[in-house]
Amino acid sequence: MKINKTHSIDNKNPIENHQTAAWADIEKVQPESRVPIPSQEAVDRAKDWVEENEK
């Protein structure tokens, strides 16, 4: 059985780049983990959306 090397589990390249996403209002990125931190305005909009759509 031939193993397909292009779909390896050890692939280190990310599949998606969330930093360039249209919805990403990124203020900064954590240095070690590279986790995007949203701006305060984006957090406030998300909080308002959740509160308006509660059941």
N, C-alpha and C positions, 0 to 999 in steps of 0.2 A: 504494500500500500504506500503510495507516494504522499508525503506530507507537504501541504501548501505552506511555504515559508512566508507568503505575504500576509497571512492571517494568523501570525504567531502570537501566542499569549505574551511573549516577551517584548512586544512592540512598545517602544518608549514614546512614540510620537502621539500627541493628543489628537483625538478625533475631531473635537469641536474647539473653537476658540471663542470663549464667552466675552473676552475683552473687547471684541469688535462687533458684538451683537448690537442690534438696533435698540434693544431695551436696556442695555447695560449702561447705567449712569454711574460709572465707577469713579470714585474719588481717589482711592489709593489701592495698592495691592500689598498683601502681607509678604514680607521679603522671603521667608523660608518656604512657606507653603504655597505661595502665589494665589492665595484666596482673594478674590476681589471684594473690596469694601464699598458699598454704595454710598452716595452722598446723602446728607440729612434730608434733602428735598425728596429723594427717591424713597427713603424710609417713611417719610410722612405721607406721601401719596399711597404707598402700599398699605399703611395702617388705615388711612381713610377708606380705601377700597374695601378692605376686610370688614371694617365696621359697617359700611353701607350695605354689604352683601351678606350679613349674618342672617340666619333664619330664626 
